[in-house]
């Protein structure tokens, strides 16, 4: 959703965070009229935990300056319905990116004012604290993560799909490694979109950290995992009839030999079900697959589930026993942090048809550039294309049309194709 600069409504369900932010040095024709800044992308605010738990709504209006690079400066609170929402609103707006306003064809600073609305939703996304893997060189304490906004995929929320994602990652000074495995590919994409904020080459774990891991009181390398849990509206507290909800999960830790024994389509997750009694205690675990290698992992799965927590289902306001369909994420752990090697690569163009040149600009001998921001999906196609900046607005649609025809080798995460956001310049040049 693109917000207008005046009277905008920016809800908690906003656009995913930026993967790449670049400086825009725009020059336009001097006879063009002045323009106002326009939002390229916006990071939603983090909902304060106390306000989210109590399902409190609110609104904060932020005034700020958009500078000539399209960045936000000097944000201040103009109006507020609740002081607990003010700092999250300011923190969010500071991460927004704009196409700067212009005067006499050149970027200029402009003042803007936007209301940020906090609206609780019936579904819920929760991020667990990071947990260290048990490597021989693990530090004393795990890293502390930031809490980015992670969107519940709309189609999964509508369908009432429950699930979780395990994000496994190293942190500086170890080689950057990031792997996301979840119960649904759309949950995985949502987590990547959040944690890959402002990155267009490869994952950098430092972006995730509020505080690095510690060893002997100093920053240290670490290999950790964090769970992101998606509970649909049907699990909401207070409903007299509700499905069981996930409160805490953990990965299933297996050896490389165990992983290699599994069929290719079972090396990342195993689907199954958990019988949960009326007190929220898991009583029985079953797997959909009948493969001997998968069934042999049941003791490891039970060990993992013993660390999980549940809120039981309810009927008529009373807790009842119920089954939960889920999947069990499989993770292998090396002996040392230094033994982890990243296998992440950005998208690469493999087919680049040139843009068509606007006739009038060709006649006038005008050259230029357009920078586009878009996702490269797992099929190598561009989608959700936005203009970050351009030297002439008449170049913008030809650039977008050209990128739609481009084809890419998709980004890889741990060797697996993933959807990734990139910034791409498109040049318009005249040749004799």
C-alpha positions as CSV (number, residue, x, y, z in Angstrom):
1,X,0.0,0.0,0.0
2,X,1.4,3.4,-1.0
3,X,0.6,6.2,1.4
4,X,-0.2,9.8,0.4
5,X,1.8,12.4,2.2
6,X,-1.2,14.1,3.6
7,X,-4.1,12.4,5.3
8,X,-2.6,8.9,4.8
9,X,-3.7,5.8,6.5
10,X,-0.8,3.6,7.3
11,X,-2.0,0.4,9.0
12,X,0.0,-2.2,10.8
13,X,-0.4,-4.4,7.7
14,X,1.9,-2.5,5.5
15,X,4.5,-3.3,2.9
16,X,7.4,-5.7,3.6
17,X,10.7,-4.0,4.6
18,X,13.2,-2.9,1.9
19,X,15.8,-5.3,0.7
20,X,18.0,-2.6,-0.9
21,X,18.1,1.1,-0.3
22,X,20.2,3.2,-2.7
23,X,20.9,6.9,-3.0
24,X,18.9,8.6,-5.7
25,X,20.6,11.4,-7.6
26,X,17.7,12.5,-9.8
27,X,17.9,15.2,-12.4
28,X,14.8,16.2,-14.4
29,X,14.0,18.7,-17.1
30,X,14.1,22.3,-15.6
31,X,10.7,23.1,-17.1
32,X,9.0,20.4,-15.2
33,X,6.6,21.5,-12.4
34,X,7.6,21.0,-8.7
35,X,6.8,17.5,-7.3
36,X,6.2,16.2,-3.8
37,X,8.0,13.2,-2.3
38,X,6.3,9.8,-2.9
39,X,6.7,6.7,-0.8
40,X,8.8,4.0,-2.4
41,X,8.5,1.6,0.5
42,X,7.5,1.6,4.2
43,X,8.4,-0.5,7.2
44,X,5.4,-1.0,9.5
45,X,5.9,-0.2,13.2
46,X,6.6,-2.9,15.8
47,X,3.5,-3.3,17.9
48,X,4.3,-2.9,21.6
49,X,3.9,-6.2,23.3
50,X,1.7,-4.9,26.1
51,X,-0.5,-3.1,23.7
52,X,-0.7,-6.1,21.4
53,X,-1.6,-8.5,24.3
54,X,-4.3,-6.2,25.5
55,X,-5.5,-5.7,21.9
56,X,-5.2,-1.9,22.3
57,X,-5.5,0.2,19.1
58,X,-4.0,3.7,18.6
59,X,-2.7,6.3,16.1
60,X,0.3,8.5,16.0
61,X,0.8,11.3,13.5
62,X,4.5,11.9,12.7
63,X,5.9,15.1,11.0
64,X,9.3,14.8,9.3
65,X,11.5,16.0,6.5
66,X,12.2,14.0,3.3
67,X,15.8,14.9,2.3
68,X,17.2,15.0,-1.2
69,X,18.3,11.3,-0.9
70,X,14.7,10.2,-0.1
71,X,15.6,9.5,3.6
72,X,13.6,10.7,6.6
73,X,15.0,13.4,8.9
74,X,13.9,15.0,12.2
75,X,10.7,13.0,12.9
76,X,8.5,14.5,15.6
77,X,5.2,13.5,17.2
78,X,2.4,15.8,16.0
79,X,-0.6,14.0,17.6
80,X,-0.9,10.7,19.6
81,X,-3.6,8.7,21.2
82,X,-1.2,6.7,23.4
83,X,2.4,7.5,24.3
84,X,3.3,3.8,24.1
85,X,2.9,3.9,20.3
86,X,5.0,7.0,19.8
87,X,8.6,5.6,19.7
88,X,7.6,2.6,17.6
89,X,6.0,5.0,15.1
90,X,9.1,7.2,14.9
91,X,11.4,4.1,14.6
92,X,9.3,2.9,11.7
93,X,9.2,6.2,9.8
94,X,13.0,6.5,10.1
95,X,13.3,3.4,8.0
96,X,11.0,4.6,5.2
97,X,12.3,5.4,1.7
98,X,10.9,8.1,-0.6
99,X,11.4,9.3,-4.1
100,X,12.4,12.9,-3.2
101,X,10.4,15.9,-4.2
102,X,11.8,18.3,-6.8
103,X,11.9,22.0,-7.6
104,X,13.2,23.3,-10.9
105,X,14.1,19.8,-11.8
106,X,16.3,19.1,-8.8
107,X,15.7,17.1,-5.6
108,X,14.9,19.3,-2.6
109,X,13.9,18.8,1.0
110,X,10.2,18.7,1.7
111,X,8.2,18.5,4.9
112,X,5.6,15.7,5.3
113,X,3.1,14.5,7.9
114,X,1.7,11.0,8.1
115,X,-0.6,9.2,10.6
116,X,0.5,5.7,11.7
117,X,-2.4,3.5,12.8
118,X,-1.9,0.6,15.1
119,X,-4.8,-1.9,14.6
120,X,-4.7,-5.3,16.4
121,X,-5.5,-8.3,14.2
122,X,-7.1,-11.6,15.3
123,X,-4.2,-13.6,14.0
124,X,-0.8,-13.5,15.7
125,X,2.9,-13.7,14.7
126,X,5.4,-14.2,17.6
127,X,9.2,-14.3,17.5
128,X,11.0,-16.5,20.1
129,X,14.3,-15.4,21.5
130,X,17.4,-16.8,19.8
131,X,18.8,-20.1,21.1
132,X,22.4,-21.2,20.6
133,X,23.2,-24.5,18.8
134,X,25.3,-26.8,20.8
135,X,28.6,-26.4,18.9
136,X,31.9,-27.1,20.7
137,X,32.8,-23.4,20.3
138,X,29.5,-21.8,21.3
139,X,29.7,-18.5,23.2
140,X,28.3,-17.9,26.7
141,X,25.1,-16.1,25.7
142,X,23.0,-16.0,22.5
143,X,22.5,-12.9,20.4
144,X,19.5,-10.7,21.0
145,X,17.4,-10.2,17.9
146,X,15.5,-7.1,16.7
147,X,11.8,-7.7,16.4
148,X,10.9,-6.7,12.8
149,X,7.3,-6.7,11.6
150,X,6.6,-10.1,10.0
151,X,3.4,-10.2,7.9
152,X,1.0,-13.1,8.2
153,X,0.5,-14.1,4.5
154,X,-3.1,-13.0,3.7
155,X,-4.2,-16.3,2.0
156,X,-2.8,-18.4,4.9
157,X,-4.5,-16.2,7.5
158,X,-7.8,-16.4,5.6
159,X,-7.5,-20.2,5.4
160,X,-6.7,-20.4,9.1
161,X,-3.3,-22.0,8.3
162,X,-1.1,-22.4,11.4
163,X,2.6,-22.9,11.3
164,X,6.1,-21.8,12.2
165,X,9.5,-21.1,10.7
166,X,12.9,-21.9,12.1
167,X,15.6,-19.3,11.1
168,X,19.1,-20.7,11.6
169,X,21.9,-18.2,11.3
170,X,25.5,-17.4,12.1
171,X,26.6,-13.9,13.3
172,X,29.7,-11.8,13.0
173,X,32.6,-12.5,12.9
174,X,31.6,-15.9,11.5
175,X,30.8,-16.1,7.8
176,X,27.2,-15.0,7.3
177,X,24.9,-17.9,6.9
178,X,21.1,-17.8,6.9
179,X,18.7,-20.6,6.4
180,X,14.9,-20.5,6.8
181,X,12.8,-23.7,7.0
182,X,9.1,-23.6,7.8
183,X,5.9,-25.5,7.6
184,X,4.8,-23.5,4.5
185,X,6.8,-21.8,1.8
186,X,4.7,-18.6,2.2
187,X,5.6,-18.4,5.8
188,X,9.3,-18.7,4.8
189,X,9.0,-15.9,2.3
190,X,7.4,-13.6,4.9
191,X,10.3,-14.2,7.3
192,X,12.9,-13.7,4.6
193,X,11.2,-10.4,3.5
194,X,11.5,-9.1,7.0
195,X,15.0,-10.2,7.9
196,X,16.5,-9.4,4.5
197,X,15.7,-5.7,5.1
198,X,17.7,-3.3,2.8
199,X,20.0,-6.1,1.5
200,X,20.2,-6.8,-2.2
201,X,23.3,-9.0,-2.4
202,X,23.2,-11.6,0.3
203,X,22.0,-12.0,3.9
204,X,24.0,-10.1,6.6
205,X,23.2,-11.4,10.0
206,X,24.3,-8.2,11.7
207,X,21.1,-6.5,10.4
208,X,19.1,-8.8,12.7
209,X,21.0,-8.1,15.9
210,X,20.1,-5.8,18.8
211,X,23.0,-7.3,20.7
212,X,25.6,-9.9,19.5
213,X,26.4,-13.1,21.3
214,X,28.8,-12.8,24.2
215,X,31.9,-14.8,25.3
216,X,33.9,-13.6,28.3
217,X,32.0,-10.3,28.1
218,X,32.9,-9.5,24.5
219,X,31.0,-9.8,21.2
220,X,31.5,-13.3,19.7
221,X,30.6,-15.4,16.7
222,X,27.6,-17.6,17.1
223,X,25.3,-20.2,15.4
224,X,21.8,-19.8,16.6
225,X,18.2,-20.5,15.7
226,X,15.0,-18.5,16.3
227,X,11.4,-19.6,15.8
228,X,8.7,-17.4,14.3
229,X,5.2,-18.8,15.1
230,X,2.0,-18.0,13.1
231,X,-1.3,-18.6,15.0
232,X,-4.5,-17.9,13.0
233,X,-7.6,-16.1,14.3
234,X,-9.2,-19.4,15.3
235,X,-6.7,-19.6,18.2
236,X,-7.3,-16.2,19.7
237,X,-7.6,-16.0,23.5
238,X,-11.1,-15.3,24.7
239,X,-12.9,-17.3,22.0
240,X,-15.3,-19.9,23.6
241,X,-14.5,-22.2,20.7
242,X,-10.9,-22.2,19.5
243,X,-8.3,-24.4,18.0
244,X,-5.1,-25.3,19.9
245,X,-2.3,-22.7,19.5
246,X,1.5,-22.9,19.4
247,X,3.3,-21.1,22.1
248,X,6.8,-22.4,21.7
249,X,8.5,-24.7,19.2
250,X,12.0,-26.1,18.5
251,X,13.7,-27.8,15.5
252,X,14.5,-31.5,15.3
253,X,18.3,-31.8,15.5
254,X,19.6,-34.6,13.4
255,X,23.0,-35.8,12.1
256,X,24.2,-35.5,8.5
257,X,24.0,-39.3,8.2
258,X,20.3,-39.2,9.3
259,X,19.6,-36.5,6.8
260,X,21.3,-38.3,4.0
261,X,19.2,-41.4,4.7
262,X,16.0,-39.5,4.0
263,X,14.2,-39.2,0.7
264,X,15.0,-35.9,-1.1
265,X,11.5,-34.5,-0.4
266,X,11.8,-35.2,3.4
267,X,15.3,-33.7,4.1
268,X,13.8,-30.4,5.4
269,X,10.5,-31.1,7.1
270,X,8.4,-34.1,8.0
271,X,4.6,-33.6,8.1
272,X,2.5,-35.2,10.8
273,X,0.2,-34.5,13.7
274,X,0.3,-34.0,17.5
275,X,-2.5,-35.2,19.9
276,X,-2.8,-32.5,22.6
277,X,-4.8,-33.2,25.8
278,X,-7.0,-30.7,27.6
279,X,-4.1,-29.4,29.7
280,X,-2.0,-28.6,26.6
281,X,0.3,-31.6,27.0
282,X,1.3,-33.5,23.8
283,X,0.3,-37.1,24.1
284,X,1.0,-38.7,20.7
285,X,3.0,-37.9,17.6
286,X,2.3,-39.5,14.2
287,X,4.0,-38.9,10.8
288,X,2.3,-38.9,7.4
289,X,5.3,-40.6,5.7
290,X,5.8,-44.3,6.1
291,X,9.5,-44.3,5.1
292,X,11.7,-46.3,7.4
293,X,14.3,-43.5,7.6
294,X,11.6,-40.9,8.7
295,X,10.0,-43.3,11.2
296,X,13.4,-43.8,12.7
297,X,13.5,-40.1,13.6
298,X,10.5,-40.4,15.9
299,X,12.6,-40.4,19.1
300,X,14.4,-37.2,17.9
301,X,11.0,-35.6,17.0
302,X,9.6,-36.5,20.4
303,X,12.7,-34.9,22.1
304,X,12.0,-31.7,20.1
305,X,8.3,-31.7,20.9
306,X,9.1,-32.0,24.6
307,X,10.4,-28.5,24.4
308,X,7.2,-27.2,22.7
309,X,4.3,-25.4,24.5
310,X,0.6,-25.3,23.6
311,X,-2.6,-23.7,24.6
312,X,-5.3,-26.3,24.4
313,X,-8.3,-26.1,22.1
314,X,-11.6,-24.9,23.6
315,X,-15.2,-25.9,23.2
316,X,-18.0,-23.9,24.9
317,X,-15.3,-22.1,26.8
318,X,-13.8,-25.3,28.3
319,X,-10.4,-26.7,27.3
320,X,-10.6,-30.0,25.3
321,X,-8.3,-32.5,23.7
322,X,-7.6,-32.0,20.0
323,X,-5.2,-33.0,17.2
324,X,-2.9,-30.4,15.6
325,X,-1.6,-31.0,12.1
326,X,1.9,-29.6,11.7
327,X,5.3,-30.3,10.4
328,X,8.7,-31.0,12.1
329,X,11.6,-28.9,10.9
330,X,14.9,-30.8,10.5
331,X,18.2,-29.1,11.2
332,X,21.8,-30.6,11.1
333,X,24.4,-29.0,13.4
334,X,28.1,-28.9,12.6
335,X,30.7,-29.5,15.3
336,X,32.1,-25.9,15.2
337,X,30.8,-22.5,14.0
338,X,33.8,-22.2,11.7
339,X,32.6,-25.4,9.9
340,X,29.5,-23.6,8.6
341,X,29.8,-22.4,5.0
342,X,27.3,-20.0,3.5
343,X,25.7,-21.1,0.2
344,X,23.7,-17.9,-0.5
345,X,23.8,-16.1,-3.9
346,X,21.8,-13.1,-5.2
347,X,19.7,-13.2,-8.4
348,X,21.6,-13.0,-11.6
349,X,20.2,-11.7,-15.0
350,X,20.3,-14.2,-17.7
351,X,18.1,-12.5,-20.3
352,X,18.0,-8.7,-20.6
353,X,15.9,-7.2,-23.4
354,X,16.7,-3.5,-23.7
355,X,14.0,-1.0,-23.0
356,X,12.2,0.9,-25.8
357,X,13.3,4.5,-26.1
358,X,10.6,7.2,-25.8
359,X,10.4,8.9,-29.2
360,X,10.4,12.4,-28.0
361,X,13.3,11.9,-25.6
362,X,15.3,10.3,-28.4
363,X,14.5,13.2,-30.7
364,X,15.7,15.7,-28.1
365,X,18.9,13.7,-27.4
366,X,18.0,13.1,-23.8
367,X,19.7,10.1,-22.0
368,X,19.0,8.9,-18.5
369,X,18.6,6.2,-15.9
370,X,15.8,4.5,-13.9
371,X,16.4,2.5,-10.7
372,X,13.8,-0.1,-10.0
373,X,13.0,-2.1,-6.8
374,X,11.4,-5.5,-7.3
375,X,11.3,-9.1,-6.2
376,X,12.8,-11.9,-8.3
377,X,10.6,-14.9,-7.6
378,X,11.7,-18.5,-7.6
379,X,11.0,-18.8,-11.3
380,X,13.4,-16.0,-12.1
381,X,10.7,-13.4,-13.0
382,X,10.4,-9.9,-11.7
383,X,7.3,-9.0,-9.7
384,X,6.0,-6.1,-7.5
385,X,8.1,-3.5,-9.4
386,X,8.5,0.0,-8.0
387,X,10.4,3.0,-9.2
388,X,13.2,4.1,-6.7
389,X,14.4,7.0,-8.8
390,X,14.7,8.3,-12.4
391,X,16.3,11.1,-14.3
392,X,13.1,11.6,-16.4
393,X,9.7,10.3,-15.6
394,X,9.1,9.4,-19.3
395,X,11.8,6.7,-18.9
396,X,10.0,5.0,-16.0
397,X,7.3,2.9,-17.8
398,X,9.7,1.7,-20.5
399,X,12.1,0.6,-17.8
400,X,9.3,-1.3,-15.9
401,X,8.1,-2.9,-19.2
402,X,11.7,-4.0,-19.9
403,X,12.2,-5.5,-16.4
404,X,9.0,-7.5,-16.8
405,X,10.7,-9.2,-19.8
406,X,14.0,-9.9,-18.0
407,X,14.7,-13.4,-16.7
408,X,17.0,-14.2,-13.8
409,X,18.7,-17.1,-12.2
410,X,16.9,-16.9,-8.8
411,X,18.6,-16.3,-5.5
412,X,19.8,-19.3,-3.6
413,X,19.7,-19.8,0.2
414,X,21.6,-22.8,1.4
415,X,21.5,-24.0,-2.2
416,X,17.7,-23.7,-2.5
417,X,15.9,-21.2,-4.8
418,X,14.2,-18.4,-2.9
419,X,12.3,-15.1,-3.6
420,X,14.5,-12.0,-3.1
421,X,14.2,-8.3,-3.5
422,X,16.8,-6.3,-5.4
423,X,17.5,-2.8,-6.8
424,X,18.3,-2.7,-10.5
425,X,19.4,0.3,-12.6
426,X,18.1,0.5,-16.2
427,X,20.1,2.8,-18.5
428,X,18.9,4.7,-21.6
429,X,21.7,5.6,-23.9
430,X,21.9,7.0,-27.4
431,X,24.5,5.7,-29.8
432,X,25.7,7.2,-33.1
